[in-house]
Amino acid sequence: MATVVYALCALTSIACAVLLLRGYASSGVRLLLWAGLCFVGLALNNVLLFVDMRVVPEVDLSAWRSLPALAGLLLLVYGLVWETR
Amino acid sequence: MRELISGAMAMAYAVAGLYFLRFWRDSRDRLFLIFAVAFGMLAAQRVLLTALAGEQDAHIYPYVVRLLAFLLIVAAILDKNRPRAPSG
């Protein structure tokens, strides 16, 4: 059950990133770029979560997997604050 | 350090959720409302993960919340991109 949840978290976050970046590519709306980049970070976080929990459980990657998520979120907050009125 | 990063992420999710809520208030576009709800859920699951850090049995529930939030976002984007029937 946990393996399925971790895998689906990775797959759905990748899907979000792809959909948002495709939306930016077709419309040029910059909010979609920032949101897409955020989900690239979240997708990396969730892929590393799966790797941490199921592939190499003997190694603790918890600190490393948080960093791309935090970076993605900072990009989104930057985009929301700087690019929107 | 871990708690600091977790707190920063929870705050960033919450701030993003508030922005989306403002966009929904201004535009009444349901995409923004769904995004606001999803980011609120992501903020809550981040807090839950930190609160439940020592409890192995409850570990999966925050990730289920995370999965539901991502599914909401995918659904919102697909709904927004759905071809609309021509009016008139």
Backbone of each chain as nested JSON, in Angstrom:
{
  "chains": [
    {"id": "A", "residues": [
      {"number": 1, "name": "MET", "atoms": {"N": [0.842, -1.208, 0.0], "CA": [0.0, 0.0, 0.0], "C": [0.874, 1.254, 0.0]}},
      {"number": 2, "name": "ALA", "atoms": {"N": [1.855, 1.291, 0.895], "CA": [2.732, 2.461, 0.963], "C": [3.509, 2.621, -0.332]}},
      {"number": 3, "name": "THR", "atoms": {"N": [3.987, 1.531, -0.893], "CA": [4.733, 1.587, -2.153], "C": [3.883, 2.197, -3.256]}},
      {"number": 4, "name": "VAL", "atoms": {"N": [2.629, 1.79, -3.32], "CA": [1.713, 2.339, -4.335], "C": [1.532, 3.835, -4.126]}},
      {"number": 5, "name": "VAL", "atoms": {"N": [1.348, 4.258, -2.882], "CA": [1.141, 5.681, -2.598], "C": [2.373, 6.484, -2.987]}},
      {"number": 6, "name": "TYR", "atoms": {"N": [3.563, 5.995, -2.619], "CA": [4.795, 6.72, -2.972], "C": [4.943, 6.824, -4.493]}},
      {"number": 7, "name": "ALA", "atoms": {"N": [4.678, 5.722, -5.185], "CA": [4.805, 5.712, -6.645], "C": [3.788, 6.664, -7.284]}},
      {"number": 8, "name": "LEU", "atoms": {"N": [2.559, 6.639, -6.789], "CA": [1.539, 7.519, -7.354], "C": [1.832, 8.987, -7.061]}},
      {"number": 9, "name": "CYS", "atoms": {"N": [2.392, 9.279, -5.903], "CA": [2.807, 10.653, -5.599], "C": [3.835, 11.117, -6.63]}},
      {"number": 10, "name": "ALA", "atoms": {"N": [4.802, 10.265, -6.939], "CA": [5.817, 10.618, -7.931], "C": [5.181, 10.826, -9.302]}},
      {"number": 11, "name": "LEU", "atoms": {"N": [4.337, 9.895, -9.713], "CA": [3.735, 9.978, -11.044], "C": [2.807, 11.178, -11.179]}},
      {"number": 12, "name": "THR", "atoms": {"N": [1.992, 11.452, -10.189], "CA": [1.058, 12.578, -10.285], "C": [1.793, 13.907, -10.232]}},
      {"number": 13, "name": "SER", "atoms": {"N": [2.845, 14.006, -9.454], "CA": [3.6, 15.264, -9.427], "C": [4.334, 15.487, -10.746]}},
      {"number": 14, "name": "ILE", "atoms": {"N": [4.83, 14.422, -11.365], "CA": [5.422, 14.541, -12.702], "C": [4.364, 14.991, -13.7]}},
      {"number": 15, "name": "ALA", "atoms": {"N": [3.171, 14.413, -13.603], "CA": [2.072, 14.806, -14.492], "C": [1.728, 16.277, -14.324]}},
      {"number": 16, "name": "CYS", "atoms": {"N": [1.686, 16.751, -13.088], "CA": [1.405, 18.171, -12.84], "C": [2.466, 19.044, -13.507]}},
      {"number": 17, "name": "ALA", "atoms": {"N": [3.734, 18.676, -13.333], "CA": [4.828, 19.452, -13.927], "C": [4.696, 19.498, -15.445]}},
      {"number": 18, "name": "VAL", "atoms": {"N": [4.445, 18.352, -16.05], "CA": [4.328, 18.283, -17.508], "C": [3.156, 19.132, -17.994]}},
      {"number": 19, "name": "LEU", "atoms": {"N": [2.003, 18.989, -17.364], "CA": [0.814, 19.744, -17.788], "C": [1.031, 21.243, -17.646]}},
      {"number": 20, "name": "LEU", "atoms": {"N": [1.63, 21.659, -16.551], "CA": [1.831, 23.089, -16.33], "C": [2.859, 23.652, -17.311]}},
      {"number": 21, "name": "LEU", "atoms": {"N": [3.942, 22.946, -17.54], "CA": [4.967, 23.442, -18.464], "C": [4.467, 23.414, -19.909]}},
      {"number": 22, "name": "ARG", "atoms": {"N": [3.662, 22.427, -20.25], "CA": [3.035, 22.422, -21.582], "C": [2.096, 23.616, -21.722]}},
      {"number": 23, "name": "GLY", "atoms": {"N": [1.362, 23.918, -20.672], "CA": [0.478, 25.079, -20.693], "C": [1.26, 26.362, -20.897]}},
      {"number": 24, "name": "TYR", "atoms": {"N": [2.408, 26.476, -20.234], "CA": [3.26, 27.652, -20.425], "C": [3.784, 27.719, -21.854]}},
      {"number": 25, "name": "ALA", "atoms": {"N": [4.192, 26.579, -22.388], "CA": [4.727, 26.547, -23.752], "C": [3.689, 26.998, -24.772]}},
      {"number": 26, "name": "SER", "atoms": {"N": [2.43, 26.664, -24.523], "CA": [1.407, 27.022, -25.515], "C": [0.807, 28.404, -25.286]}},
      {"number": 27, "name": "SER", "atoms": {"N": [0.797, 28.889, -24.036], "CA": [0.124, 30.162, -23.768], "C": [1.086, 31.292, -23.42]}},
      {"number": 28, "name": "GLY", "atoms": {"N": [2.268, 30.97, -22.915], "CA": [3.225, 31.988, -22.495], "C": [2.876, 32.655, -21.172]}},
      {"number": 29, "name": "VAL", "atoms": {"N": [1.876, 32.172, -20.468], "CA": [1.497, 32.744, -19.164], "C": [2.568, 32.365, -18.14]}},
      {"number": 30, "name": "ARG", "atoms": {"N": [3.238, 33.386, -17.595], "CA": [4.416, 33.119, -16.766], "C": [4.081, 32.409, -15.455]}},
      {"number": 31, "name": "LEU", "atoms": {"N": [2.857, 32.618, -14.951], "CA": [2.476, 31.903, -13.727], "C": [2.565, 30.391, -13.934]}},
      {"number": 32, "name": "LEU", "atoms": {"N": [2.237, 29.946, -15.15], "CA": [2.336, 28.516, -15.453], "C": [3.787, 28.048, -15.418]}},
      {"number": 33, "name": "LEU", "atoms": {"N": [4.715, 28.92, -15.82], "CA": [6.138, 28.567, -15.762], "C": [6.57, 28.369, -14.322]}},
      {"number": 34, "name": "TRP", "atoms": {"N": [6.208, 29.327, -13.465], "CA": [6.631, 29.219, -12.06], "C": [5.988, 28.017, -11.389]}},
      {"number": 35, "name": "ALA", "atoms": {"N": [4.721, 27.789, -11.679], "CA": [4.044, 26.625, -11.102], "C": [4.647, 25.325, -11.641]}},
      {"number": 36, "name": "GLY", "atoms": {"N": [4.968, 25.313, -12.922], "CA": [5.586, 24.129, -13.525], "C": [6.944, 23.833, -12.914]}},
      {"number": 37, "name": "LEU", "atoms": {"N": [7.739, 24.881, -12.716], "CA": [9.053, 24.692, -12.1], "C": [8.912, 24.214, -10.651]}},
      {"number": 38, "name": "CYS", "atoms": {"N": [7.873, 24.74, -9.969], "CA": [7.601, 24.268, -8.607], "C": [7.353, 22.767, -8.612]}},
      {"number": 39, "name": "PHE", "atoms": {"N": [6.556, 22.326, -9.593], "CA": [6.233, 20.899, -9.615], "C": [7.383, 20.045, -10.124]}},
      {"number": 40, "name": "VAL", "atoms": {"N": [8.318, 20.631, -10.835], "CA": [9.548, 19.89, -11.145], "C": [10.27, 19.572, -9.836]}},
      {"number": 41, "name": "GLY", "atoms": {"N": [10.358, 20.579, -8.961], "CA": [10.965, 20.355, -7.643], "C": [10.19, 19.348, -6.814]}},
      {"number": 42, "name": "LEU", "atoms": {"N": [8.856, 19.458, -6.826], "CA": [8.038, 18.516, -6.058], "C": [8.142, 17.106, -6.645]}},
      {"number": 43, "name": "ALA", "atoms": {"N": [8.233, 17.015, -7.96], "CA": [8.383, 15.709, -8.598], "C": [9.713, 15.064, -8.201]}},
      {"number": 44, "name": "LEU", "atoms": {"N": [10.767, 15.869, -8.205], "CA": [12.075, 15.354, -7.749], "C": [11.974, 14.872, -6.311]}},
      {"number": 45, "name": "ASN", "atoms": {"N": [11.297, 15.654, -5.48], "CA": [11.102, 15.295, -4.081], "C": [10.392, 13.957, -3.952]}},
      {"number": 46, "name": "ASN", "atoms": {"N": [9.35, 13.749, -4.775], "CA": [8.577, 12.517, -4.671], "C": [9.284, 11.315, -5.285]}},
      {"number": 47, "name": "VAL", "atoms": {"N": [10.063, 11.541, -6.32], "CA": [10.874, 10.443, -6.879], "C": [11.917, 10.017, -5.842]}},
      {"number": 48, "name": "LEU", "atoms": {"N": [12.556, 11.01, -5.211], "CA": [13.543, 10.69, -4.169], "C": [12.88, 10.019, -2.968]}},
      {"number": 49, "name": "LEU", "atoms": {"N": [11.608, 10.4, -2.685], "CA": [10.856, 9.739, -1.613], "C": [10.72, 8.25, -1.895]}},
      {"number": 50, "name": "PHE", "atoms": {"N": [10.338, 7.921, -3.138], "CA": [10.203, 6.515, -3.527], "C": [11.546, 5.798, -3.422]}},
      {"number": 51, "name": "VAL", "atoms": {"N": [12.581, 6.446, -3.907], "CA": [13.918, 5.849, -3.836], "C": [14.336, 5.656, -2.372]}},
      {"number": 52, "name": "ASP", "atoms": {"N": [14.081, 6.664, -1.552], "CA": [14.467, 6.621, -0.141], "C": [13.74, 5.514, 0.609]}},
      {"number": 53, "name": "MET", "atoms": {"N": [12.43, 5.39, 0.355], "CA": [11.61, 4.451, 1.126], "C": [11.67, 3.024, 0.608]}},
      {"number": 54, "name": "ARG", "atoms": {"N": [11.895, 2.858, -0.719], "CA": [11.745, 1.525, -1.292], "C": [12.997, 0.987, -1.977]}},
      {"number": 55, "name": "VAL", "atoms": {"N": [13.825, 1.862, -2.546], "CA": [14.988, 1.376, -3.289], "C": [16.211, 1.245, -2.373]}},
      {"number": 56, "name": "VAL", "atoms": {"N": [16.48, 2.313, -1.604], "CA": [17.628, 2.284, -0.688], "C": [17.169, 2.63, 0.729]}},
      {"number": 57, "name": "PRO", "atoms": {"N": [16.308, 1.824, 1.354], "CA": [15.764, 2.153, 2.68], "C": [16.829, 2.227, 3.768]}},
      {"number": 58, "name": "GLU", "atoms": {"N": [17.995, 1.644, 3.524], "CA": [19.043, 1.68, 4.53], "C": [19.744, 3.035, 4.574]}},
      {"number": 59, "name": "VAL", "atoms": {"N": [19.528, 3.859, 3.565], "CA": [20.136, 5.191, 3.497], "C": [19.044, 6.225, 3.766]}},
      {"number": 60, "name": "ASP", "atoms": {"N": [19.33, 7.229, 4.606], "CA": [18.347, 8.275, 4.923], "C": [18.538, 9.453, 3.979]}},
      {"number": 61, "name": "LEU", "atoms": {"N": [17.612, 9.598, 3.048], "CA": [17.678, 10.702, 2.087], "C": [16.727, 11.832, 2.44]}},
      {"number": 62, "name": "SER", "atoms": {"N": [16.155, 11.828, 3.642], "CA": [15.09, 12.776, 3.973], "C": [15.536, 14.227, 3.841]}},
      {"number": 63, "name": "ALA", "atoms": {"N": [16.735, 14.551, 4.253], "CA": [17.211, 15.932, 4.133], "C": [17.409, 16.294, 2.663]}},
      {"number": 64, "name": "TRP", "atoms": {"N": [17.963, 15.376, 1.872], "CA": [18.243, 15.653, 0.463], "C": [16.967, 15.786, -0.357]}},
      {"number": 65, "name": "ARG", "atoms": {"N": [15.95, 14.997, -0.026], "CA": [14.745, 15.067, -0.862], "C": [13.907, 16.291, -0.569]}},
      {"number": 66, "name": "SER", "atoms": {"N": [14.103, 16.917, 0.586], "CA": [13.355, 18.143, 0.874], "C": [13.873, 19.345, 0.087]}},
      {"number": 67, "name": "LEU", "atoms": {"N": [15.143, 19.331, -0.258], "CA": [15.741, 20.508, -0.887], "C": [15.139, 20.862, -2.248]}},
      {"number": 68, "name": "PRO", "atoms": {"N": [14.95, 19.908, -3.175], "CA": [14.322, 20.303, -4.441], "C": [12.888, 20.789, -4.264]}},
      {"number": 69, "name": "ALA", "atoms": {"N": [12.164, 20.237, -3.307], "CA": [10.803, 20.696, -3.043], "C": [10.822, 22.131, -2.535]}},
      {"number": 70, "name": "LEU", "atoms": {"N": [11.72, 22.417, -1.618], "CA": [11.829, 23.774, -1.092], "C": [12.231, 24.751, -2.189]}},
      {"number": 71, "name": "ALA", "atoms": {"N": [13.178, 24.355, -3.033], "CA": [13.597, 25.215, -4.141], "C": [12.428, 25.49, -5.083]}},
      {"number": 72, "name": "GLY", "atoms": {"N": [11.671, 24.467, -5.398], "CA": [10.502, 24.644, -6.264], "C": [9.481, 25.577, -5.655]}},
      {"number": 73, "name": "LEU", "atoms": {"N": [9.219, 25.417, -4.376], "CA": [8.246, 26.267, -3.701], "C": [8.724, 27.715, -3.656]}},
      {"number": 74, "name": "LEU", "atoms": {"N": [10.015, 27.915, -3.444], "CA": [10.546, 29.277, -3.436], "C": [10.384, 29.928, -4.81]}},
      {"number": 75, "name": "LEU", "atoms": {"N": [10.574, 29.146, -5.873], "CA": [10.355, 29.683, -7.222], "C": [8.896, 30.078, -7.413]}},
      {"number": 76, "name": "LEU", "atoms": {"N": [7.978, 29.239, -6.941], "CA": [6.553, 29.552, -7.082], "C": [6.189, 30.811, -6.305]}},
      {"number": 77, "name": "VAL", "atoms": {"N": [6.665, 30.908, -5.074], "CA": [6.362, 32.094, -4.264], "C": [6.966, 33.335, -4.913]}},
      {"number": 78, "name": "TYR", "atoms": {"N": [8.184, 33.218, -5.44], "CA": [8.786, 34.341, -6.17], "C": [7.899, 34.754, -7.337]}},
      {"number": 79, "name": "GLY", "atoms": {"N": [7.466, 33.784, -8.119], "CA": [6.616, 34.072, -9.272], "C": [5.304, 34.708, -8.859]}},
      {"number": 80, "name": "LEU", "atoms": {"N": [4.708, 34.234, -7.798], "CA": [3.432, 34.784, -7.341], "C": [3.599, 36.22, -6.831]}},
      {"number": 81, "name": "VAL", "atoms": {"N": [4.667, 36.468, -6.101], "CA": [4.879, 37.799, -5.532], "C": [5.329, 38.793, -6.605]}},
      {"number": 82, "name": "TRP", "atoms": {"N": [6.249, 38.363, -7.461], "CA": [6.891, 39.302, -8.383], "C": [6.13, 39.488, -9.677]}},
      {"number": 83, "name": "GLU", "atoms": {"N": [5.45, 38.465, -10.146], "CA": [4.879, 38.497, -11.486], "C": [3.391, 38.79, -11.519]}},
      {"number": 84, "name": "THR", "atoms": {"N": [2.733, 38.76, -10.376], "CA": [1.293, 38.972, -10.399], "C": [0.92, 40.274, -9.709]}},
      {"number": 85, "name": "ARG", "atoms": {"N": [-0.234, 40.794, -10.07], "CA": [-0.704, 42.059, -9.489], "C": [-1.959, 41.796, -8.654]}}
    ]},
    {"id": "B", "residues": [
      {"number": 1, "name": "MET", "atoms": {"N": [17.478, 21.299, 11.696], "CA": [17.533, 21.73, 10.292], "C": [16.342, 21.179, 9.505]}},
      {"number": 2, "name": "ARG", "atoms": {"N": [16.044, 19.907, 9.774], "CA": [14.919, 19.267, 9.088], "C": [13.613, 19.99, 9.384]}},
      {"number": 3, "name": "GLU", "atoms": {"N": [13.41, 20.361, 10.659], "CA": [12.181, 21.06, 11.035], "C": [12.126, 22.446, 10.405]}},
      {"number": 4, "name": "LEU", "atoms": {"N": [13.278, 23.091, 10.293], "CA": [13.333, 24.418, 9.664], "C": [12.877, 24.332, 8.211]}},
      {"number": 5, "name": "ILE", "atoms": {"N": [13.411, 23.36, 7.472], "CA": [13.033, 23.183, 6.066], "C": [11.551, 22.825, 5.968]}},
      {"number": 6, "name": "SER", "atoms": {"N": [11.092, 21.953, 6.85], "CA": [9.692, 21.549, 6.839], "C": [8.774, 22.728, 7.117]}},
      {"number": 7, "name": "GLY", "atoms": {"N": [9.155, 23.562, 8.072], "CA": [8.361, 24.747, 8.379], "C": [8.345, 25.732, 7.225]}},
      {"number": 8, "name": "ALA", "atoms": {"N": [9.492, 25.901, 6.574], "CA": [9.559, 26.797, 5.415], "C": [8.659, 26.287, 4.295]}},
      {"number": 9, "name": "MET", "atoms": {"N": [8.661, 24.986, 4.075], "CA": [7.808, 24.413, 3.03], "C": [6.338, 24.589, 3.366]}},
      {"number": 10, "name": "ALA", "atoms": {"N": [5.964, 24.343, 4.62], "CA": [4.568, 24.501, 5.021], "C": [4.12, 25.937, 4.814]}},
      {"number": 11, "name": "MET", "atoms": {"N": [4.973, 26.886, 5.172], "CA": [4.626, 28.292, 4.994], "C": [4.506, 28.639, 3.507]}},
      {"number": 12, "name": "ALA", "atoms": {"N": [5.427, 28.115, 2.693], "CA": [5.364, 28.396, 1.258], "C": [4.094, 27.828, 0.638]}},
      {"number": 13, "name": "TYR", "atoms": {"N": [3.704, 26.612, 1.015], "CA": [2.439, 26.04, 0.535], "C": [1.263, 26.942, 0.918]}},
      {"number": 14, "name": "ALA", "atoms": {"N": [1.276, 27.399, 2.185], "CA": [0.165, 28.217, 2.684], "C": [0.098, 29.558, 1.947]}},
      {"number": 15, "name": "VAL", "atoms": {"N": [1.244, 30.183, 1.728], "CA": [1.277, 31.463, 1.012], "C": [0.771, 31.284, -0.415]}},
      {"number": 16, "name": "ALA", "atoms": {"N": [1.241, 30.245, -1.077], "CA": [0.768, 29.977, -2.443], "C": [-0.735, 29.742, -2.445]}},
      {"number": 17, "name": "GLY", "atoms": {"N": [-1.228, 28.984, -1.464], "CA": [-2.661, 28.743, -1.365], "C": [-3.446, 30.034, -1.202]}},
      {"number": 18, "name": "LEU", "atoms": {"N": [-2.921, 30.958, -0.404], "CA": [-3.599, 32.241, -0.216], "C": [-3.618, 33.051, -1.499]}},
      {"number": 19, "name": "TYR", "atoms": {"N": [-2.515, 33.019, -2.258], "CA": [-2.488, 33.718, -3.542], "C": [-3.551, 33.144, -4.48]}},
      {"number": 20, "name": "PHE", "atoms": {"N": [-3.621, 31.812, -4.541], "CA": [-4.616, 31.205, -5.428], "C": [-6.028, 31.54, -4.976]}},
      {"number": 21, "name": "LEU", "atoms": {"N": [-6.22, 31.62, -3.662], "CA": [-7.531, 32.001, -3.143], "C": [-7.875, 33.433, -3.56]}},
      {"number": 22, "name": "ARG", "atoms": {"N": [-6.9, 34.324, -3.566], "CA": [-7.121, 35.703, -4.013], "C": [-7.445, 35.731, -5.505]}},
      {"number": 23, "name": "PHE", "atoms": {"N": [-6.727, 34.928, -6.288], "CA": [-7.005, 34.871, -7.725], "C": [-8.441, 34.39, -7.964]}},
      {"number": 24, "name": "TRP", "atoms": {"N": [-8.869, 33.401, -7.172], "CA": [-10.239, 32.907, -7.312], "C": [-11.233, 34.0, -6.937]}},
      {"number": 25, "name": "ARG", "atoms": {"N": [-10.981, 34.747, -5.875], "CA": [-11.864, 35.819, -5.45], "C": [-11.994, 36.861, -6.559]}},
      {"number": 26, "name": "ASP", "atoms": {"N": [-10.887, 37.153, -7.262], "CA": [-10.903, 38.189, -8.296], "C": [-11.498, 37.7, -9.615]}},
      {"number": 27, "name": "SER", "atoms": {"N": [-11.299, 36.415, -9.929], "CA": [-11.688, 35.933, -11.256], "C": [-12.853, 34.954, -11.246]}},
      {"number": 28, "name": "ARG", "atoms": {"N": [-13.122, 34.357, -10.058], "CA": [-14.142, 33.312, -9.939], "C": [-13.862, 32.119, -10.87]}},
      {"number": 29, "name": "ASP", "atoms": {"N": [-12.598, 31.929, -11.218], "CA": [-12.185, 30.768, -12.014], "C": [-11.944, 29.607, -11.052]}},
      {"number": 30, "name": "ARG", "atoms": {"N": [-12.689, 28.509, -11.217], "CA": [-12.607, 27.423, -10.233], "C": [-11.238, 26.738, -10.203]}},
      {"number": 31, "name": "LEU", "atoms": {"N": [-10.449, 26.905, -11.284], "CA": [-9.08, 26.361, -11.258], "C": [-8.327, 26.897, -10.054]}},
      {"number": 32, "name": "PHE", "atoms": {"N": [-8.466, 28.205, -9.803], "CA": [-7.735, 28.826, -8.693], "C": [-8.268, 28.335, -7.347]}},
      {"number": 33, "name": "LEU", "atoms": {"N": [-9.565, 28.125, -7.24], "CA": [-10.131, 27.612, -5.989], "C": [-9.592, 26.211, -5.698]}},
      {"number": 34, "name": "ILE", "atoms": {"N": [-9.557, 25.374, -6.727], "CA": [-9.044, 24.013, -6.555], "C": [-7.567, 24.037, -6.187]}},
      {"number": 35, "name": "PHE", "atoms": {"N": [-6.803, 24.912, -6.847], "CA": [-5.388, 25.052, -6.495], "C": [-5.233, 25.514, -5.042]}},
      {"number": 36, "name": "ALA", "atoms": {"N": [-6.083, 26.455, -4.618], "CA": [-6.013, 26.95, -3.236], "C": [-6.269, 25.818, -2.241]}},
      {"number": 37, "name": "VAL", "atoms": {"N": [-7.295, 25.013, -2.53], "CA": [-7.607, 23.873, -1.654], "C": [-6.443, 22.879, -1.648]}},
      {"number": 38, "name": "ALA", "atoms": {"N": [-5.906, 22.585, -2.827], "CA": [-4.812, 21.608, -2.928], "C": [-3.571, 22.084, -2.178]}},
      {"number": 39, "name": "PHE", "atoms": {"N": [-3.221, 23.344, -2.329], "CA": [-2.044, 23.846, -1.62], "C": [-2.291, 23.92, -0.118]}},
      {"number": 40, "name": "GLY", "atoms": {"N": [-3.529, 24.179, 0.29], "CA": [-3.866, 24.092, 1.707], "C": [-3.667, 22.684, 2.241]}},
      {"number": 41, "name": "MET", "atoms": {"N": [-4.078, 21.701, 1.443], "CA": [-3.875, 20.299, 1.83], "C": [-2.392, 19.971, 1.918]}},
      {"number": 42, "name": "LEU", "atoms": {"N": [-1.603, 20.512, 0.968], "CA": [-0.161, 20.238, 0.983], "C": [0.503, 20.879, 2.204]}},
      {"number": 43, "name": "ALA", "atoms": {"N": [0.027, 22.059, 2.593], "CA": [0.561, 22.689, 3.808], "C": [0.232, 21.823, 5.029]}},
      {"number": 44, "name": "ALA", "atoms": {"N": [-1.007, 21.341, 5.086], "CA": [-1.442, 20.513, 6.216], "C": [-0.656, 19.208, 6.279]}},
      {"number": 45, "name": "GLN", "atoms": {"N": [-0.403, 18.597, 5.121], "CA": [0.321, 17.323, 5.141], "C": [1.777, 17.526, 5.547]}},
      {"number": 46, "name": "ARG", "atoms": {"N": [2.336, 18.683, 5.228], "CA": [3.711, 18.971, 5.646], "C": [3.786, 19.101, 7.168]}},
      {"number": 47, "name": "VAL", "atoms": {"N": [2.792, 19.784, 7.749], "CA": [2.741, 19.91, 9.217], "C": [2.529, 18.538, 9.856]}},
      {"number": 48, "name": "LEU", "atoms": {"N": [1.644, 17.756, 9.241], "CA": [1.346, 16.411, 9.756], "C": [2.585, 15.518, 9.73]}},
      {"number": 49, "name": "LEU", "atoms": {"N": [3.355, 15.614, 8.655], "CA": [4.576, 14.809, 8.54], "C": [5.542, 15.111, 9.677]}},
      {"number": 50, "name": "THR", "atoms": {"N": [5.675, 16.396, 9.999], "CA": [6.584, 16.786, 11.075], "C": [6.025, 16.344, 12.428]}},
      {"number": 51, "name": "ALA", "atoms": {"N": [4.706, 16.496, 12.604], "CA": [4.082, 16.133, 13.885], "C": [4.135, 14.629, 14.124]}},
      {"number": 52, "name": "LEU", "atoms": {"N": [4.039, 13.843, 13.047], "CA": [4.004, 12.387, 13.181], "C": [5.364, 11.748, 12.944]}},
      {"number": 53, "name": "ALA", "atoms": {"N": [6.421, 12.522, 13.002], "CA": [7.746, 12.036, 12.624], "C": [8.176, 10.8, 13.396]}},
      {"number": 54, "name": "GLY", "atoms": {"N": [7.739, 10.703, 14.656], "CA": [8.193, 9.568, 15.441], "C": [7.277, 8.361, 15.392]}},
      {"number": 55, "name": "GLU", "atoms": {"N": [6.153, 8.487, 14.682], "CA": [5.16, 7.406, 14.702], "C": [5.148, 6.676, 13.366]}},
      {"number": 56, "name": "GLN", "atoms": {"N": [5.751, 5.516, 13.335], "CA": [5.905, 4.771, 12.08], "C": [4.572, 4.325, 11.495]}},
      {"number": 57, "name": "ASP", "atoms": {"N": [3.613, 3.932, 12.369], "CA": [2.355, 3.383, 11.864], "C": [1.516, 4.422, 11.132]}},
      {"number": 58, "name": "ALA", "atoms": {"N": [1.617, 5.696, 11.546], "CA": [0.788, 6.744, 10.93], "C": [1.491, 7.396, 9.753]}},
      {"number": 59, "name": "HIS", "atoms": {"N": [2.624, 6.871, 9.37], "CA": [3.488, 7.554, 8.406], "C": [2.854, 7.727, 7.039]}},
      {"number": 60, "name": "ILE", "atoms": {"N": [1.967, 6.822, 6.626], "CA": [1.447, 6.834, 5.259], "C": [0.376, 7.898, 5.06]}},
      {"number": 61, "name": "TYR", "atoms": {"N": [-0.349, 8.28, 6.111], "CA": [-1.503, 9.16, 5.932], "C": [-1.17, 10.522, 5.335]}},
      {"number": 62, "name": "PRO", "atoms": {"N": [-0.083, 11.186, 5.755], "CA": [0.253, 12.454, 5.086], "C": [0.512, 12.286, 3.592]}},
      {"number": 63, "name": "TYR", "atoms": {"N": [1.054, 11.139, 3.203], "CA": [1.329, 10.926, 1.781], "C": [0.047, 10.667, 0.999]}},
      {"number": 64, "name": "VAL", "atoms": {"N": [-0.951, 10.11, 1.64], "CA": [-2.254, 9.968, 0.995], "C": [-2.862, 11.35, 0.763]}},
      {"number": 65, "name": "VAL", "atoms": {"N": [-2.736, 12.239, 1.736], "CA": [-3.221, 13.616, 1.576], "C": [-2.469, 14.291, 0.431]}},
      {"number": 66, "name": "ARG", "atoms": {"N": [-1.153, 14.071, 0.373], "CA": [-0.344, 14.647, -0.709], "C": [-0.831, 14.135, -2.064]}},
      {"number": 67, "name": "LEU", "atoms": {"N": [-1.069, 12.844, -2.156], "CA": [-1.544, 12.254, -3.407], "C": [-2.882, 12.854, -3.824]}},
      {"number": 68, "name": "LEU", "atoms": {"N": [-3.796, 13.003, -2.864], "CA": [-5.106, 13.593, -3.174], "C": [-4.957, 15.027, -3.665]}},
      {"number": 69, "name": "ALA", "atoms": {"N": [-4.054, 15.784, -3.06], "CA": [-3.812, 17.168, -3.504], "C": [-3.301, 17.191, -4.934]}},
      {"number": 70, "name": "PHE", "atoms": {"N": [-2.357, 16.315, -5.268], "CA": [-1.83, 16.269, -6.638], "C": [-2.932, 15.857, -7.625]}},
      {"number": 71, "name": "LEU", "atoms": {"N": [-3.761, 14.911, -7.232], "CA": [-4.854, 14.482, -8.106], "C": [-5.839, 15.63, -8.341]}},
      {"number": 72, "name": "LEU", "atoms": {"N": [-6.095, 16.422, -7.304], "CA": [-6.959, 17.604, -7.451], "C": [-6.367, 18.567, -8.474]}},
      {"number": 73, "name": "ILE", "atoms": {"N": [-5.058, 18.787, -8.399], "CA": [-4.41, 19.723, -9.311], "C": [-4.459, 19.199, -10.742]}},
      {"number": 74, "name": "VAL", "atoms": {"N": [-4.187, 17.931, -10.928], "CA": [-4.28, 17.346, -12.276], "C": [-5.704, 17.498, -12.807]}},
      {"number": 75, "name": "ALA", "atoms": {"N": [-6.683, 17.196, -11.974], "CA": [-8.085, 17.31, -12.399], "C": [-8.43, 18.747, -12.76]}},
      {"number": 76, "name": "ALA", "atoms": {"N": [-7.945, 19.713, -11.98], "CA": [-8.227, 21.122, -12.249], "C": [-7.645, 21.553, -13.583]}},
      {"number": 77, "name": "ILE", "atoms": {"N": [-6.418, 21.112, -13.877], "CA": [-5.775, 21.492, -15.137], "C": [-6.506, 20.852, -16.313]}},
      {"number": 78, "name": "LEU", "atoms": {"N": [-6.845, 19.586, -16.19], "CA": [-7.568, 18.91, -17.268], "C": [-8.941, 19.534, -17.482]}},
      {"number": 79, "name": "ASP", "atoms": {"N": [-9.592, 19.906, -16.393], "CA": [-10.9, 20.558, -16.489], "C": [-10.785, 21.897, -17.211]}},
      {"number": 80, "name": "LYS", "atoms": {"N": [-9.734, 22.643, -16.903], "CA": [-9.521, 23.953, -17.527], "C": [-9.254, 23.818, -19.02]}},
      {"number": 81, "name": "ASN", "atoms": {"N": [-8.569, 22.752, -19.409], "CA": [-8.183, 22.565, -20.816], "C": [-9.215, 21.789, -21.622]}},
      {"number": 82, "name": "ARG", "atoms": {"N": [-10.308, 21.42, -20.972], "CA": [-11.368, 20.694, -21.66], "C": [-11.927, 21.579, -22.768]}},
      {"number": 83, "name": "PRO", "atoms": {"N": [-12.129, 21.005, -23.992], "CA": [-12.753, 21.816, -25.029], "C": [-14.179, 22.167, -24.64]}},
      {"number": 84, "name": "ARG", "atoms": {"N": [-14.515, 23.46, -24.804], "CA": [-15.844, 23.932, -24.438], "C": [-16.769, 23.816, -25.63]}},
      {"number": 85, "name": "ALA", "atoms": {"N": [-18.042, 23.494, -25.367], "CA": [-19.03, 23.459, -26.444], "C": [-19.289, 24.879, -26.934]}},
      {"number": 86, "name": "PRO", "atoms": {"N": [-19.333, 25.098, -28.235], "CA": [-19.598, 26.453, -28.752], "C": [-20.988, 26.919, -28.333]}},
      {"number": 87, "name": "SER", "atoms": {"N": [-21.099, 28.191, -27.932], "CA": [-22.389, 28.724, -27.48], "C": [-23.117, 29.364, -28.65]}},
      {"number": 88, "name": "GLY", "atoms": {"N": [-24.417, 29.326, -28.636], "CA": [-25.255, 29.967, -29.651], "C": [-25.545, 29.152, -30.86]}}
    ]}
  ]
}
